[in-house]
Amino acid sequence: MVYTISAPPHKKQRITFSSINRAKILTLLPVSLISIYFFGLPALGILLAGILAAVATEYGIQMIFKQDVTIKDGHAAMIGLMLALLTPPEAPLWLPVVGSFIAISIGKHAFGGIGSYIFNPVLVAWVFIRSAWSDPMTPLSIPHIGQFSDLLLEPGAGLLVGVSPIALLAGLYLIYKRYVEWRVPLLFFLTVFFFNQIIAFVSEIVTLVQEGVLNPLLYLATMFTFLELTEELSFAMVGVVIFGIIFLATDSPTTPVTKQGRLIYGVVCGLLVSIYGLFGNYVDGTLYGIFLANGVASFVEARTIPASFSQESVLERSYNRVMEKIPSALKFEVISDD
């Protein structure tokens, strides 16, 4: 019998980079088709322009620098599709072309290619074109989920990706197939939801105190209903937020590799998105928030790497630092009889 010895990691199941990219493209097809139905030929033109420009840019870069051409893996097409979905339907066709060029050339290859970039290439390109051409990149309307029909077809969608939040839930297939890790999306969603709950609860208390209500907590306990929960949940069900939770925040090179780190990273994404959305809107807030979270992913990963055998863990190091600052007179000591 011949034994093959190779360096880790070892592939345990039939998951390849190409299969992950193809699955992401397929799960984005429903919302893409609905956007074409909703906005017509302008949406189709933007989608095709973004995808073709991304593929052409990757092919050109790899030919110029004499690298292996990898456009068949679908990564460039996926980046172009995602960026196009983050574009308003009124935008000129050259805008997704420029954005896809920036995403592939600077966001991806300037950092070393697949697996080496720090920031999600889609977000790099979006931040660039949003800052450089703010007028055509500003959506004409901001979506808000007011009733269940808005989940099926959102008339206030300002971006292609926002036309049908429920169509984006096809991305849950990625979690089912384990193409995407569940920890980041779950903690991201819970943080956005509960952050809005807490902020709404505190603001209600402040308002009641200003109005002279003697026991605002008891008053809110009787007035807080399921409808209030539904209203706060609407912020977390906006199409761009779902897109960010399932597709953008879970990009493997920009998320920590440790399990504990991914839990923390999900919370960081949720907090940044919620804070920005509180003072601005959840469309820009989602994209800027995840972009900023990419910048701290490496820090989170470095602080959550499990300690090797005989070394202190992160919790033990933190505990020892706290105990060193406590005066010895306040510590409980065990006296041995030996």
N, C-alpha and C positions, 0 to 999 in steps of 0.2 A: 504493500500500500504506500502511495506517495503522499506525503504531508506537505502542504503549502504553508510557509511561514511568511507573514506580511505584517506591516505596521498597522496599528489601529488608526481610525475606527474601521470596524468590519461590518459590512452590510448584512443585516439580519432579515430583510424582507425585500420584495421586488419594488423598491421605490427609487426612482432615478430623478435626476434634476429635470430632465425633459418631461417626465410624467407629471411632476408637480406643476411645471409651467403650463402644460396643456390642460391640466385640471383647473387651474386658475382662470385660464382663458374661457374654458367651457362654462364655468360658473358665472362668468361676467357676461355671457351671451344674452341671457334673458333681459337684463337691465339695458344692454346695448340695443336690442331689438325694440324694446319699449320706448327708448329715447328716440329711435328713428320714427316709430309710429307717432310719438308725441310731438316732435319738432320737425319731422319731415327730412327732406334732402339735406339741409344744412347740417343736421346731426350725422348723417351718413358720410358727408364730405369730411367732417372733422375727424370721425373715427378712422376713415381710410387714410387721411393725411397723416395722422399721428402714428399709425401702425407702419405705413410704408416708409415714412421718414426715419423711424427708429431702426427698422431692418436695414435700410440703405446706409445709414450712418455706421452701424456695426460692421456691415460688410466692407465698407470703404476703409474704416480704421484697421481692420484685420488684414486687408489686402495691402495697405500702405506699409504697415509694420511687419508684414510677412508672418502673420500669426495664423493659426488654424481657424478657418471660418466656422463659426458655431451658431449661425442664424437658425439652424434646424432645431436647436434646443428650445426655441420659443421664448427665450427670455427677453430678447429685444422687442418682439411683437407684444408681449405682455406689458412691458414698460410703456410702449406707445399707446396701447389700448387704455391703460389706467390713466395716463396723462390726458388723453383725449376726453375721457369721461369726466375729468375735473375741469373741463372747459365750458364756458357758456355757449349756447347754440348760436348766439349772435356774433361770436368772435370770427375774425377773418381766418381763412384757411392757412395763411402763412404762420399763424400763431402756434398751433400744435406742431407744425413742422420745425419751427425754431425751438420749441420746448423739447421735442423728442431728440433733436440734435444735442441740446445741452444735457439732457438726461443720460444719453449714451456716451457722449464724448467726455464730459466733465464728471457727471454724477457716478458713472460706472468705470470707464476705462482710465480716467486720470488717477483714480485711486488704486488701480491694479486689476480691475476686472471683477469677475464673479467671485463673491465671497470676501473681497478685500475692501469694499467701500464702507465708509463710516455712516453716511447718511443715505437714506433711501433715494435712489436716483429720480424717482417720480416726484418726490418732495423737493429735491434740489432744483429740478426744472420748474416746478410750480412756483416756488418762492421767487425764482429769478424772473419769470415772465409776469408774475403777479406784481412784482416791484417795478419792473421796467415798463410794463404796459398796463397800468392799473385800470384805465378806463375800459378797454375791451375785455379785460379779465374780471371786471366787477359784474356779478350777476344782477339782473334786473329785479329779482325778487328773492326773498329769504323764505325757505319752506318752514312750515310749522304743522305738526300732526295734530289736528283738532278732532278728527273722527276716524273711524276705522277705514273709510273709503280712501282717506289720504295715504294709507299704507299701500293700497293697491295702485293708485295713480295720484301723484302729488301735483296738483295744478300750480302750486307756487314754486316748483323746482326752478332754481336759477342755473343749475349745472346739469349736464347730461346724467350724471350719476344719481341725482336726486329724484328722478321721475317716478320711481317705484321702490320704496324701502323694502317691501316684502320680497321683491325679486332678488335683492342682494342677500337674502337669507339662504339662497342657494349655496353661498359660501360655507355654510355649516357642513356641507359635504366634504370640504377640505379637512375639517376637524375629525369627521367620522373616518376618513381614510388615513388619518394621522399624517397628512401632508402639512398640517398646521398644528402647532402645540396649543392645547386648550387653555393653559394657564393665563397667558397674556390676554386673550379676548374676554375670558370670564372676569378677571379682576378689573380690566378696563371698563367693561359694562357696569359692573357693580359699583365702581368708584364714581362714575358719571351719575348713576342713578341716585345713590345715597348722598353724594355731595349736594345735588340739587334739593333733595329732601331736607337736609340739614339747613341749607341756606334759606329755603322757603319757611321752615319751621321757626328759625331765629328771627327772620324778618316779620313774621306774623306776631311773635311775642313782643318785639319792639313796637310794632304798630298798636297792639292792644294796651301796652303800658302807657304809651303816649295818649291813648284815648281814655285812660283812667280805669281800665278793667282791673279789679282787685286780684283776681286769680286767673291770669292768662293761660296757665298750663291746663287747668280744669276746663276752661272755655274751649281750648283747642282740642282737648280730648273728646269733647262732645260734638265738635264741628268737623273734625278731620274724618273724611269719608273715603271710600274707594275712588270717588271721582277725583279727589285731590291726588291720590296715587297715580291715577291715569294721566292727569295733567303733567305731573313731573316726569312720568315715563315717556311722554311725548318728546322731550328733549333728547333722550337717548335713542329714539327711534327715527331720527332724521336720517335721510339716505346717506349723507356724507359721513355722519357719525358711524353708521353701520359699516360703511365702506372702509373707514379708518380702522375700526375695531377688528374686522375680519381679514382685510387684505393688506393694509399698510403697516399696521403695528406689528404684524406677525412675520415680516420679512426676516428671514433667518440671519443674514449678515449683520443686521442692525439691532438684533435682540440678544440678550445674554444667553449663554449656553447652559447655565446652571438652572435647576428647577426653582430654587429659592429666588434666584435673580430674576426669573421671568415673572414670578408673583409680584416682586417689588416693582419691576418695570411696568407691569400692567397698571399698578396703582399710580405710578408716576405719570404715565400717559393720561389716565383718567383725571388726575388732579390738574395737570397743565391744560388739558382741553376744557375742563369745567371752569377753571379760573378765567381763561381767555373768553369762553362763551358767556360768562357772567357779566363781563364788562364790554363785550363786543357781540359777536354772533357765533353760532356753533358751526357755521360753514368754514370760515377762516380759522376759527379756534381749533377745530379738529386737525387741520393740516399743519398749522403753526405749532400746535401742542405736540404732535407726534414728531415733528422735525426737531424740536428742542429736546424731546425725550431721547431721540437717537444720540444726541450729544452726551448723555449721561449713561448710556447703556454699557459702555466699557467700564465706567467707574463702578456701576452696580455689579457687573460680572466679576471684577477683580475683588470686590469685597465679599462675594458670596461663594467663592471657590472653596470646596470642602478641604479641610486641612488633611495633610497626609498623616500616616500613622505616627503616634507619639507627639504630634504637634497640637497646639491649642486651636480650637475652633473659633469662629467669629464671635459666638456668644460668650465663650470662655474668656477671650481677650477683652471683650467689652465689660464683662463682670469683674475681671481683675483690675481693669483701669478704675472702675468705680470704687472697688474695695480699697485701692491704694490711697484714695483721697479721703477715706473715712478715718478719723482719729482712732488710734488703737484702743483708747479708753472706752469707745462706744462699740467695740467689736466683742462678740461672744467667742471665747477661746475654750477649747477642750483640753483639759489637763490630763495627761496620761499617768497611770499608776506605775508605769515601768521605771 
